[in-house]
Amino acid sequence: MSKTESPAATEIHYILTGAKEQEEQVANGKEAKDKIENLGRTVITAWTEDGRGYQSEVITKEIKIDN
């Protein structure tokens, strides 16, 4: 679902809103995986942090699933 190339990143933080609602999740490492199967639009809000508490820019991406 989300991956970073940042050499300093140690965690990926993300929140899902819309068709799939999920509070903030933290994935250790450089990749976060989550399943989005709900019909409709889900917005992913994500950022990375390094081991010293520095945070990257927050990005958002909309995923739309319909049939």
All heavy atoms as TSV, in Angstrom:
chain	resi	resn	atom	element	x	y	z
A	1	MET	N	N	0.821	-1.189	0.000
A	1	MET	CA	C	0.000	0.000	0.000
A	1	MET	C	C	0.868	1.258	0.000
A	1	MET	O	O	0.629	2.171	-0.744
A	1	MET	CB	C	-0.922	-0.018	1.215
A	1	MET	CG	C	-1.787	1.195	1.301
A	1	MET	SD	S	-2.849	1.228	2.727
A	1	MET	CE	C	-1.758	1.925	3.916
A	2	SER	N	N	1.854	1.305	0.847
A	2	SER	CA	C	2.707	2.484	0.941
A	2	SER	C	C	4.150	2.046	1.136
A	2	SER	O	O	4.425	1.114	1.865
A	2	SER	CB	C	2.250	3.346	2.117
A	2	SER	OG	O	2.971	4.556	2.143
A	3	LYS	N	N	5.054	2.737	0.451
A	3	LYS	CA	C	6.461	2.384	0.523
A	3	LYS	C	C	7.283	3.663	0.455
A	3	LYS	O	O	6.906	4.609	-0.217
A	3	LYS	CB	C	6.811	1.460	-0.648
A	3	LYS	CG	C	8.193	0.894	-0.595
A	3	LYS	CD	C	8.402	-0.099	-1.725
A	3	LYS	CE	C	9.778	-0.695	-1.631
A	3	LYS	NZ	N	10.008	-1.685	-2.663
A	4	THR	N	N	8.433	3.683	1.141
A	4	THR	CA	C	9.298	4.853	1.104
A	4	THR	C	C	10.697	4.466	0.657
A	4	THR	O	O	11.143	3.354	0.895
A	4	THR	CB	C	9.365	5.551	2.478
A	4	THR	OG1	O	10.186	6.712	2.358
A	4	THR	CG2	C	9.932	4.646	3.553
A	5	GLU	N	N	11.347	5.392	0.009
A	5	GLU	CA	C	12.739	5.211	-0.401
A	5	GLU	C	C	13.684	6.005	0.502
A	5	GLU	O	O	14.891	5.980	0.306
A	5	GLU	CB	C	12.923	5.658	-1.859
A	5	GLU	CG	C	12.044	4.907	-2.851
A	5	GLU	CD	C	12.379	3.422	-2.939
A	5	GLU	OE1	O	13.548	3.051	-2.789
A	5	GLU	OE2	O	11.444	2.633	-3.158
A	6	SER	N	N	13.141	6.722	1.473
A	6	SER	CA	C	13.948	7.558	2.359
A	6	SER	C	C	14.908	6.706	3.184
A	6	SER	O	O	14.478	5.799	3.898
A	6	SER	CB	C	13.049	8.360	3.297
A	6	SER	OG	O	13.823	8.987	4.296
A	7	PRO	N	N	16.203	6.993	3.130
A	7	PRO	CA	C	17.158	6.192	3.901
A	7	PRO	C	C	17.022	6.388	5.407
A	7	PRO	O	O	17.379	5.511	6.180
A	7	PRO	CB	C	18.523	6.674	3.405
A	7	PRO	CG	C	18.283	8.009	2.805
A	7	PRO	CD	C	16.860	8.020	2.331
A	8	ALA	N	N	16.459	7.507	5.846
A	8	ALA	CA	C	16.351	7.794	7.281
A	8	ALA	C	C	15.056	7.258	7.902
A	8	ALA	O	O	14.956	7.142	9.111
A	8	ALA	CB	C	16.442	9.293	7.519
A	9	ALA	N	N	14.069	6.929	7.093
A	9	ALA	CA	C	12.765	6.513	7.614
A	9	ALA	C	C	12.848	5.175	8.340
A	9	ALA	O	O	13.460	4.230	7.847
A	9	ALA	CB	C	11.745	6.424	6.483
A	10	THR	N	N	12.228	5.111	9.508
A	10	THR	CA	C	12.166	3.856	10.261
A	10	THR	C	C	10.727	3.397	10.472
A	10	THR	O	O	10.501	2.259	10.847
A	10	THR	CB	C	12.850	3.994	11.640
A	10	THR	OG1	O	12.212	5.034	12.376
A	10	THR	CG2	C	14.326	4.294	11.491
A	11	GLU	N	N	9.756	4.313	10.238
A	11	GLU	CA	C	8.342	3.985	10.419
A	11	GLU	C	C	7.509	4.695	9.356
A	11	GLU	O	O	7.833	5.802	8.953
A	11	GLU	CB	C	7.821	4.469	11.764
A	11	GLU	CG	C	8.458	3.880	12.971
A	11	GLU	CD	C	7.939	4.508	14.258
A	11	GLU	OE1	O	7.458	5.666	14.239
A	11	GLU	OE2	O	8.026	3.822	15.274
A	12	ILE	N	N	6.420	4.046	8.953
A	12	ILE	CA	C	5.415	4.679	8.111
A	12	ILE	C	C	4.134	4.774	8.941
A	12	ILE	O	O	3.680	3.783	9.500
A	12	ILE	CB	C	5.146	3.877	6.828
A	12	ILE	CG1	C	6.413	3.816	5.973
A	12	ILE	CG2	C	3.987	4.490	6.046
A	12	ILE	CD1	C	6.275	2.959	4.732
A	13	HIS	N	N	3.600	5.978	9.040
A	13	HIS	CA	C	2.336	6.221	9.744
A	13	HIS	C	C	1.268	6.477	8.679
A	13	HIS	O	O	1.536	7.173	7.699
A	13	HIS	CB	C	2.447	7.463	10.635
A	13	HIS	CG	C	3.433	7.305	11.748
A	13	HIS	ND1	N	3.042	7.245	13.054
A	13	HIS	CD2	C	4.785	7.184	11.746
A	13	HIS	CE1	C	4.110	7.102	13.821
A	13	HIS	NE2	N	5.184	7.060	13.046
A	14	TYR	N	N	0.061	5.927	8.886
A	14	TYR	CA	C	-1.000	6.187	7.918
A	14	TYR	C	C	-2.376	6.104	8.574
A	14	TYR	O	O	-2.566	5.440	9.585
A	14	TYR	CB	C	-0.917	5.239	6.720
A	14	TYR	CG	C	-1.112	3.772	7.041
A	14	TYR	CD1	C	-2.351	3.172	6.889
A	14	TYR	CD2	C	-0.046	2.993	7.480
A	14	TYR	CE1	C	-2.545	1.835	7.171
A	14	TYR	CE2	C	-0.223	1.644	7.761
A	14	TYR	CZ	C	-1.470	1.075	7.604
A	14	TYR	OH	O	-1.651	-0.252	7.890
A	15	ILE	N	N	-3.309	6.834	7.960
A	15	ILE	CA	C	-4.703	6.897	8.398
A	15	ILE	C	C	-5.570	6.686	7.161
A	15	ILE	O	O	-5.264	7.233	6.091
A	15	ILE	CB	C	-5.029	8.265	9.028
A	15	ILE	CG1	C	-4.133	8.524	10.239
A	15	ILE	CG2	C	-6.506	8.362	9.408
A	15	ILE	CD1	C	-4.183	9.957	10.760
A	16	LEU	N	N	-6.637	5.908	7.290
A	16	LEU	CA	C	-7.574	5.692	6.192
A	16	LEU	C	C	-8.909	6.335	6.549
A	16	LEU	O	O	-9.410	6.167	7.663
A	16	LEU	CB	C	-7.789	4.196	5.944
A	16	LEU	CG	C	-6.532	3.371	5.661
A	16	LEU	CD1	C	-6.906	1.907	5.499
A	16	LEU	CD2	C	-5.793	3.872	4.448
A	17	THR	N	N	-9.488	7.086	5.601
A	17	THR	CA	C	-10.796	7.705	5.803
A	17	THR	C	C	-11.645	7.480	4.560
A	17	THR	O	O	-11.122	7.306	3.467
A	17	THR	CB	C	-10.683	9.217	6.082
A	17	THR	OG1	O	-9.956	9.835	5.027
A	17	THR	CG2	C	-9.999	9.495	7.400
A	18	GLY	N	N	-12.941	7.497	4.737
A	18	GLY	CA	C	-13.854	7.308	3.613
A	18	GLY	C	C	-14.521	5.950	3.691
A	18	GLY	O	O	-15.028	5.564	4.741
A	19	ALA	N	N	-14.498	5.202	2.578
A	19	ALA	CA	C	-15.155	3.893	2.522
A	19	ALA	C	C	-14.567	2.934	3.550
A	19	ALA	O	O	-15.276	2.121	4.124
A	19	ALA	CB	C	-15.036	3.304	1.122
A	20	LYS	N	N	-13.271	3.018	3.779
A	20	LYS	CA	C	-12.637	2.242	4.845
A	20	LYS	C	C	-12.080	3.228	5.860
A	20	LYS	O	O	-11.236	4.055	5.529
A	20	LYS	CB	C	-11.524	1.352	4.314
A	20	LYS	CG	C	-10.882	0.525	5.428
A	20	LYS	CD	C	-9.892	-0.495	4.927
A	20	LYS	CE	C	-9.338	-1.292	6.102
A	20	LYS	NZ	N	-8.415	-2.337	5.662
A	21	GLU	N	N	-12.560	3.149	7.086
A	21	GLU	CA	C	-12.106	4.026	8.164
A	21	GLU	C	C	-11.133	3.260	9.048
A	21	GLU	O	O	-11.415	2.132	9.444
A	21	GLU	CB	C	-13.286	4.491	9.025
A	21	GLU	CG	C	-14.285	5.362	8.288
A	21	GLU	CD	C	-13.839	6.806	8.176
A	21	GLU	OE1	O	-13.030	7.263	9.012
A	21	GLU	OE2	O	-14.301	7.482	7.252
A	22	GLN	N	N	-10.000	3.860	9.309
A	22	GLN	CA	C	-9.014	3.221	10.181
A	22	GLN	C	C	-8.194	4.302	10.864
A	22	GLN	O	O	-7.679	5.199	10.207
A	22	GLN	CB	C	-8.112	2.313	9.344
A	22	GLN	CG	C	-7.227	1.411	10.147
A	22	GLN	CD	C	-6.625	0.332	9.263
A	22	GLN	OE1	O	-7.330	-0.452	8.677
A	22	GLN	NE2	N	-5.327	0.328	9.167
A	23	GLU	N	N	-8.087	4.207	12.185
A	23	GLU	CA	C	-7.290	5.168	12.931
A	23	GLU	C	C	-5.819	5.005	12.566
A	23	GLU	O	O	-5.436	4.060	11.887
A	23	GLU	CB	C	-7.493	4.952	14.429
A	23	GLU	CG	C	-8.904	5.295	14.882
A	23	GLU	CD	C	-9.089	5.131	16.370
A	23	GLU	OE1	O	-8.088	5.034	17.107
A	23	GLU	OE2	O	-10.251	5.107	16.807
A	24	GLU	N	N	-5.004	5.893	13.067
A	24	GLU	CA	C	-3.573	5.881	12.736
A	24	GLU	C	C	-2.934	4.522	13.014
A	24	GLU	O	O	-3.111	3.939	14.075
A	24	GLU	CB	C	-2.826	6.951	13.530
A	24	GLU	CG	C	-1.356	7.015	13.171
A	24	GLU	CD	C	-0.608	8.107	13.908
A	24	GLU	OE1	O	-1.240	9.088	14.350
A	24	GLU	OE2	O	0.614	7.972	14.037
A	25	GLN	N	N	-2.225	4.045	12.016
A	25	GLN	CA	C	-1.482	2.788	12.110
A	25	GLN	C	C	0.002	3.111	11.936
A	25	GLN	O	O	0.359	4.078	11.255
A	25	GLN	CB	C	-1.903	1.817	11.000
A	25	GLN	CG	C	-3.383	1.481	11.016
A	25	GLN	CD	C	-3.763	0.670	12.232
A	25	GLN	OE1	O	-3.174	-0.359	12.515
A	25	GLN	NE2	N	-4.742	1.147	12.968
A	26	VAL	N	N	0.863	2.298	12.524
A	26	VAL	CA	C	2.307	2.490	12.390
A	26	VAL	C	C	2.910	1.179	11.910
A	26	VAL	O	O	2.701	0.134	12.516
A	26	VAL	CB	C	2.953	2.895	13.736
A	26	VAL	CG1	C	4.457	3.062	13.569
A	26	VAL	CG2	C	2.327	4.171	14.273
A	27	ALA	N	N	3.645	1.257	10.793
A	27	ALA	CA	C	4.343	0.094	10.258
A	27	ALA	C	C	5.837	0.329	10.420
A	27	ALA	O	O	6.360	1.357	9.967
A	27	ALA	CB	C	3.998	-0.104	8.795
A	28	ASN	N	N	6.515	-0.581	11.065
A	28	ASN	CA	C	7.969	-0.471	11.200
A	28	ASN	C	C	8.624	-0.833	9.880
A	28	ASN	O	O	8.167	-1.720	9.174
A	28	ASN	CB	C	8.476	-1.396	12.312
A	28	ASN	CG	C	8.030	-0.930	13.676
A	28	ASN	OD1	O	8.022	0.255	13.961
A	28	ASN	ND2	N	7.638	-1.858	14.519
A	29	GLY	N	N	9.684	-0.127	9.559
A	29	GLY	CA	C	10.392	-0.393	8.317
A	29	GLY	C	C	10.010	0.584	7.231
A	29	GLY	O	O	9.553	1.693	7.495
A	30	LYS	N	N	10.166	0.166	5.995
A	30	LYS	CA	C	9.975	1.055	4.857
A	30	LYS	C	C	8.762	0.716	4.005
A	30	LYS	O	O	8.572	1.254	2.931
A	30	LYS	CB	C	11.231	1.033	3.990
A	30	LYS	CG	C	12.462	1.457	4.788
A	30	LYS	CD	C	13.532	1.987	3.908
A	30	LYS	CE	C	14.746	2.387	4.685
A	30	LYS	NZ	N	14.628	3.631	5.378
A	31	GLU	N	N	7.904	-0.204	4.494
A	31	GLU	CA	C	6.723	-0.592	3.732
A	31	GLU	C	C	5.552	-0.868	4.670
A	31	GLU	O	O	5.719	-1.482	5.718
A	31	GLU	CB	C	7.033	-1.844	2.914
A	31	GLU	CG	C	5.981	-2.196	1.922
A	31	GLU	CD	C	6.418	-3.294	0.963
A	31	GLU	OE1	O	7.594	-3.671	0.937
A	31	GLU	OE2	O	5.547	-3.765	0.228
A	32	ALA	N	N	4.367	-0.388	4.265
A	32	ALA	CA	C	3.134	-0.627	5.022
A	32	ALA	C	C	2.145	-1.331	4.099
A	32	ALA	O	O	1.995	-0.953	2.945
A	32	ALA	CB	C	2.549	0.690	5.511
A	33	LYS	N	N	1.495	-2.345	4.625
A	33	LYS	CA	C	0.507	-3.081	3.832
A	33	LYS	C	C	-0.821	-3.091	4.561
A	33	LYS	O	O	-0.881	-3.284	5.770
A	33	LYS	CB	C	0.972	-4.522	3.612
A	33	LYS	CG	C	2.198	-4.617	2.753
A	33	LYS	CD	C	2.574	-6.057	2.504
A	33	LYS	CE	C	3.822	-6.096	1.645
A	33	LYS	NZ	N	4.194	-7.467	1.315
A	34	ASP	N	N	-1.888	-2.879	3.808
A	34	ASP	CA	C	-3.238	-2.915	4.338
A	34	ASP	C	C	-4.156	-3.250	3.171
A	34	ASP	O	O	-3.850	-2.908	2.032
A	34	ASP	CB	C	-3.624	-1.558	4.935
A	34	ASP	CG	C	-4.661	-1.670	6.022
A	34	ASP	OD1	O	-5.647	-2.407	5.830
A	34	ASP	OD2	O	-4.486	-1.032	7.070
A	35	LYS	N	N	-5.260	-3.917	3.434
A	35	LYS	CA	C	-6.194	-4.300	2.385
A	35	LYS	C	C	-7.344	-3.309	2.348
A	35	LYS	O	O	-7.966	-3.038	3.366
A	35	LYS	CB	C	-6.727	-5.694	2.687
A	35	LYS	CG	C	-6.909	-6.556	1.498
A	35	LYS	CD	C	-7.355	-7.926	1.912
A	35	LYS	CE	C	-6.555	-8.934	1.127
A	35	LYS	NZ	N	-7.048	-10.272	1.315
A	36	ILE	N	N	-7.621	-2.775	1.163
A	36	ILE	CA	C	-8.771	-1.897	0.971
A	36	ILE	C	C	-9.678	-2.587	-0.032
A	36	ILE	O	O	-9.341	-2.688	-1.210
A	36	ILE	CB	C	-8.342	-0.503	0.457
A	36	ILE	CG1	C	-7.408	0.157	1.463
A	36	ILE	CG2	C	-9.570	0.361	0.179
A	36	ILE	CD1	C	-6.814	1.459	0.987
A	37	GLU	N	N	-10.819	-3.080	0.460
A	37	GLU	CA	C	-11.760	-3.793	-0.406
A	37	GLU	C	C	-13.135	-3.138	-0.435
A	37	GLU	O	O	-13.976	-3.533	-1.229
A	37	GLU	CB	C	-11.913	-5.241	0.077
A	37	GLU	CG	C	-10.612	-6.017	0.036
A	37	GLU	CD	C	-10.754	-7.422	0.579
A	37	GLU	OE1	O	-11.465	-7.612	1.590
A	37	GLU	OE2	O	-10.153	-8.322	-0.011
A	38	ASN	N	N	-13.359	-2.148	0.417
A	38	ASN	CA	C	-14.665	-1.507	0.510
A	38	ASN	C	C	-14.951	-0.700	-0.755
A	38	ASN	O	O	-14.089	0.030	-1.242
A	38	ASN	CB	C	-14.712	-0.573	1.714
A	38	ASN	CG	C	-14.387	-1.275	3.000
A	38	ASN	OD1	O	-13.511	-2.132	3.044
A	38	ASN	ND2	N	-15.070	-0.923	4.067
A	39	LEU	N	N	-16.171	-0.823	-1.282
A	39	LEU	CA	C	-16.569	-0.029	-2.442
A	39	LEU	C	C	-16.640	1.438	-2.058
A	39	LEU	O	O	-17.053	1.784	-0.953
A	39	LEU	CB	C	-17.931	-0.484	-2.962
A	39	LEU	CG	C	-17.979	-1.891	-3.565
A	39	LEU	CD1	C	-19.407	-2.228	-3.980
A	39	LEU	CD2	C	-17.047	-2.024	-4.740
A	40	GLY	N	N	-16.218	2.300	-2.960
A	40	GLY	CA	C	-16.243	3.736	-2.714
A	40	GLY	C	C	-14.838	4.310	-2.686
A	40	GLY	O	O	-13.889	3.695	-3.153
A	41	ARG	N	N	-14.727	5.491	-2.119
A	41	ARG	CA	C	-13.446	6.208	-2.076
A	41	ARG	C	C	-12.835	6.130	-0.686
A	41	ARG	O	O	-13.500	6.413	0.302
A	41	ARG	CB	C	-13.643	7.663	-2.454
A	41	ARG	CG	C	-14.115	7.818	-3.861
A	41	ARG	CD	C	-14.508	9.248	-4.150
A	41	ARG	NE	N	-15.185	9.281	-5.430
A	41	ARG	CZ	C	-14.878	10.110	-6.408
A	41	ARG	NH1	N	-13.939	10.997	-6.240
A	41	ARG	NH2	N	-15.531	10.068	-7.543
A	42	THR	N	N	-11.570	5.776	-0.648
A	42	THR	CA	C	-10.808	5.768	0.597
A	42	THR	C	C	-9.602	6.673	0.403
A	42	THR	O	O	-8.908	6.581	-0.606
A	42	THR	CB	C	-10.335	4.341	0.962
A	42	THR	OG1	O	-11.481	3.511	1.157
A	42	THR	CG2	C	-9.495	4.341	2.230
A	43	VAL	N	N	-9.381	7.568	1.352
A	43	VAL	CA	C	-8.230	8.469	1.303
A	43	VAL	C	C	-7.167	7.936	2.267
A	43	VAL	O	O	-7.457	7.662	3.427
A	43	VAL	CB	C	-8.622	9.909	1.679
A	43	VAL	CG1	C	-7.395	10.805	1.728
A	43	VAL	CG2	C	-9.638	10.452	0.685
A	44	ILE	N	N	-5.955	7.791	1.747
A	44	ILE	CA	C	-4.810	7.374	2.556
A	44	ILE	C	C	-4.003	8.624	2.865
A	44	ILE	O	O	-3.595	9.344	1.955
A	44	ILE	CB	C	-3.918	6.378	1.799
A	44	ILE	CG1	C	-4.721	5.164	1.362
A	44	ILE	CG2	C	-2.721	5.968	2.659
A	44	ILE	CD1	C	-3.999	4.294	0.353
A	45	THR	N	N	-3.788	8.902	4.136
A	45	THR	CA	C	-2.930	9.991	4.578
A	45	THR	C	C	-1.717	9.335	5.224
A	45	THR	O	O	-1.878	8.533	6.142
A	45	THR	CB	C	-3.665	10.885	5.593
A	45	THR	OG1	O	-4.867	11.373	4.980
A	45	THR	CG2	C	-2.800	12.052	6.028
A	46	ALA	N	N	-0.516	9.642	4.731
A	46	ALA	CA	C	0.679	8.939	5.215
A	46	ALA	C	C	1.865	9.886	5.379
A	46	ALA	O	O	1.954	10.921	4.717
A	46	ALA	CB	C	1.050	7.824	4.243
A	47	TRP	N	N	2.773	9.495	6.284
A	47	TRP	CA	C	4.020	10.201	6.498
A	47	TRP	C	C	5.012	9.226	7.116
A	47	TRP	O	O	4.620	8.177	7.613
A	47	TRP	CB	C	3.837	11.438	7.389
A	47	TRP	CG	C	3.364	11.119	8.779
A	47	TRP	CD1	C	4.138	10.945	9.900
A	47	TRP	CD2	C	2.018	10.918	9.213
A	47	TRP	NE1	N	3.361	10.654	10.999
A	47	TRP	CE2	C	2.045	10.627	10.587
A	47	TRP	CE3	C	0.783	10.939	8.574
A	47	TRP	CZ2	C	0.901	10.375	11.331
A	47	TRP	CZ3	C	-0.355	10.675	9.321
A	47	TRP	CH2	C	-0.281	10.408	10.678
A	48	THR	N	N	6.288	9.567	7.058
A	48	THR	CA	C	7.310	8.718	7.678
A	48	THR	C	C	7.946	9.455	8.845
A	48	THR	O	O	7.871	10.682	8.940
A	48	THR	CB	C	8.424	8.329	6.686
A	48	THR	OG1	O	9.087	9.509	6.236
A	48	THR	CG2	C	7.864	7.568	5.501
A	49	GLU	N	N	8.544	8.679	9.731
A	49	GLU	CA	C	9.336	9.240	10.820
A	49	GLU	C	C	10.644	8.476	10.901
A	49	GLU	O	O	10.697	7.296	10.557
A	49	GLU	CB	C	8.586	9.135	12.153
A	49	GLU	CG	C	7.417	10.083	12.239
A	49	GLU	CD	C	6.772	10.125	13.617
A	49	GLU	OE1	O	7.340	9.550	14.575
A	49	GLU	OE2	O	5.704	10.737	13.735
A	50	ASP	N	N	11.680	9.180	11.349
A	50	ASP	CA	C	12.964	8.503	11.556
A	50	ASP	C	C	13.108	8.173	13.041
A	50	ASP	O	O	12.210	8.437	13.833
A	50	ASP	CB	C	14.140	9.347	11.045
A	50	ASP	CG	C	14.353	10.627	11.831
A	50	ASP	OD1	O	13.716	10.813	12.890
A	50	ASP	OD2	O	15.171	11.442	11.392
A	51	GLY	N	N	14.175	7.589	13.432
A	51	GLY	CA	C	14.373	7.169	14.811
A	51	GLY	C	C	14.503	8.303	15.807
A	51	GLY	O	O	14.465	8.082	17.013
A	52	ARG	N	N	14.657	9.541	15.326
A	52	ARG	CA	C	14.826	10.684	16.226
A	52	ARG	C	C	13.586	11.563	16.313
A	52	ARG	O	O	13.639	12.643	16.880
A	52	ARG	CB	C	16.020	11.511	15.781
A	52	ARG	CG	C	17.333	10.737	15.967
A	52	ARG	CD	C	18.500	11.552	15.549
A	52	ARG	NE	N	18.709	11.264	14.121
A	52	ARG	CZ	C	19.486	11.946	13.317
A	52	ARG	NH1	N	20.136	12.993	13.764
A	52	ARG	NH2	N	19.628	11.601	12.067
A	53	GLY	N	N	12.479	11.113	15.736
A	53	GLY	CA	C	11.232	11.868	15.836
A	53	GLY	C	C	10.977	12.866	14.724
A	53	GLY	O	O	9.978	13.566	14.748
A	54	TYR	N	N	11.872	12.949	13.738
A	54	TYR	CA	C	11.630	13.850	12.609
A	54	TYR	C	C	10.581	13.238	11.692
A	54	TYR	O	O	10.581	12.034	11.442
A	54	TYR	CB	C	12.917	14.120	11.828
A	54	TYR	CG	C	13.920	14.922	12.611
A	54	TYR	CD1	C	15.029	14.315	13.180
A	54	TYR	CD2	C	13.736	16.284	12.801
A	54	TYR	CE1	C	15.958	15.048	13.913
A	54	TYR	CE2	C	14.650	17.028	13.540
A	54	TYR	CZ	C	15.755	16.400	14.085
A	54	TYR	OH	O	16.659	17.121	14.808
A	55	GLN	N	N	9.689	14.085	11.194
A	55	GLN	CA	C	8.573	13.641	10.372
A	55	GLN	C	C	8.690	14.191	8.965
A	55	GLN	O	O	9.063	15.347	8.768
A	55	GLN	CB	C	7.270	14.124	11.011
A	55	GLN	CG	C	6.027	13.723	10.274
A	55	GLN	CD	C	4.782	14.216	10.976
A	55	GLN	OE1	O	4.659	14.085	12.182
A	55	GLN	NE2	N	3.867	14.795	10.229
A	56	SER	N	N	8.336	13.373	7.975
A	56	SER	CA	C	8.341	13.816	6.582
A	56	SER	C	C	7.097	14.658	6.295
A	56	SER	O	O	6.204	14.798	7.137
A	56	SER	CB	C	8.344	12.607	5.646
A	56	SER	OG	O	7.079	11.970	5.671
A	57	GLU	N	N	7.029	15.136	5.083
A	57	GLU	CA	C	5.833	15.818	4.596
A	57	GLU	C	C	4.682	14.808	4.578
A	57	GLU	O	O	4.864	13.631	4.270
A	57	GLU	CB	C	6.103	16.320	3.183
A	57	GLU	CG	C	4.966	17.010	2.525
A	57	GLU	CD	C	5.322	17.458	1.114
A	57	GLU	OE1	O	6.506	17.549	0.778
A	57	GLU	OE2	O	4.377	17.710	0.350
A	58	VAL	N	N	3.476	15.268	4.895
A	58	VAL	CA	C	2.291	14.419	4.862
A	58	VAL	C	C	1.772	14.375	3.424
A	58	VAL	O	O	1.671	15.410	2.768
A	58	VAL	CB	C	1.196	14.970	5.808
A	58	VAL	CG1	C	-0.085	14.165	5.683
A	58	VAL	CG2	C	1.696	14.966	7.249
A	59	ILE	N	N	1.472	13.169	2.934
A	59	ILE	CA	C	0.908	13.030	1.603
A	59	ILE	C	C	-0.453	12.360	1.701
A	59	ILE	O	O	-0.739	11.639	2.653
A	59	ILE	CB	C	1.819	12.213	0.662
A	59	ILE	CG1	C	2.043	10.810	1.201
A	59	ILE	CG2	C	3.140	12.907	0.445
A	59	ILE	CD1	C	2.589	9.849	0.170
A	60	THR	N	N	-1.311	12.612	0.713
A	60	THR	CA	C	-2.613	11.962	0.643
A	60	THR	C	C	-2.790	11.356	-0.739
A	60	THR	O	O	-2.290	11.897	-1.731
A	60	THR	CB	C	-3.772	12.917	0.951
A	60	THR	OG1	O	-3.748	13.975	-0.009
A	60	THR	CG2	C	-3.690	13.485	2.337
A	61	LYS	N	N	-3.498	10.254	-0.778
A	61	LYS	CA	C	-3.798	9.581	-2.036
A	61	LYS	C	C	-5.202	9.006	-1.939
A	61	LYS	O	O	-5.564	8.423	-0.912
A	61	LYS	CB	C	-2.779	8.457	-2.269
A	61	LYS	CG	C	-2.969	7.681	-3.530
A	61	LYS	CD	C	-2.512	8.467	-4.711
A	61	LYS	CE	C	-2.591	7.605	-5.975
A	61	LYS	NZ	N	-2.146	8.309	-7.130
A	62	GLU	N	N	-5.998	9.192	-2.970
A	62	GLU	CA	C	-7.359	8.661	-2.969
A	62	GLU	C	C	-7.406	7.381	-3.799
A	62	GLU	O	O	-6.879	7.327	-4.918
A	62	GLU	CB	C	-8.326	9.677	-3.552
A	62	GLU	CG	C	-9.772	9.191	-3.522
A	62	GLU	CD	C	-10.719	10.235	-4.066
A	62	GLU	OE1	O	-10.910	10.263	-5.289
A	62	GLU	OE2	O	-11.269	11.003	-3.255
A	63	ILE	N	N	-8.038	6.355	-3.230
A	63	ILE	CA	C	-8.238	5.090	-3.907
A	63	ILE	C	C	-9.734	4.922	-4.123
A	63	ILE	O	O	-10.520	5.083	-3.186
A	63	ILE	CB	C	-7.727	3.900	-3.051
A	63	ILE	CG1	C	-6.275	4.100	-2.647
A	63	ILE	CG2	C	-7.953	2.575	-3.750
A	63	ILE	CD1	C	-5.289	4.095	-3.793
A	64	LYS	N	N	-10.153	4.600	-5.346
A	64	LYS	CA	C	-11.570	4.426	-5.635
A	64	LYS	C	C	-11.791	2.994	-6.117
A	64	LYS	O	O	-11.151	2.545	-7.055
A	64	LYS	CB	C	-12.042	5.403	-6.703
A	64	LYS	CG	C	-13.521	5.293	-6.998
A	64	LYS	CD	C	-13.944	6.286	-8.062
A	64	LYS	CE	C	-15.403	6.093	-8.381
A	64	LYS	NZ	N	-15.797	6.901	-9.530
A	65	ILE	N	N	-12.718	2.306	-5.448
A	65	ILE	CA	C	-13.072	0.940	-5.849
A	65	ILE	C	C	-14.552	0.939	-6.196
A	65	ILE	O	O	-15.395	1.341	-5.403
A	65	ILE	CB	C	-12.785	-0.076	-4.714
A	65	ILE	CG1	C	-11.292	-0.081	-4.386
A	65	ILE	CG2	C	-13.273	-1.461	-5.123
A	65	ILE	CD1	C	-10.918	-0.967	-3.239
A	66	ASP	N	N	-14.867	0.515	-7.417
A	66	ASP	CA	C	-16.267	0.371	-7.813
A	66	ASP	C	C	-16.403	-0.900	-8.649
A	66	ASP	O	O	-15.434	-1.535	-8.998
A	66	ASP	CB	C	-16.792	1.607	-8.550
A	66	ASP	CG	C	-16.079	1.875	-9.869
A	66	ASP	OD1	O	-15.419	0.963	-10.403
A	66	ASP	OD2	O	-16.193	2.993	-10.376
A	67	ASN	N	N	-17.600	-1.239	-8.923
A	67	ASN	CA	C	-17.816	-2.396	-9.766
A	67	ASN	C	C	-18.804	-2.003	-10.815
A	67	ASN	O	O	-19.222	-2.309	-11.659
A	67	ASN	CB	C	-18.284	-3.614	-8.975
A	67	ASN	CG	C	-19.475	-3.342	-8.099
A	67	ASN	OD1	O	-19.841	-2.188	-7.897
A	67	ASN	ND2	N	-20.070	-4.358	-7.561
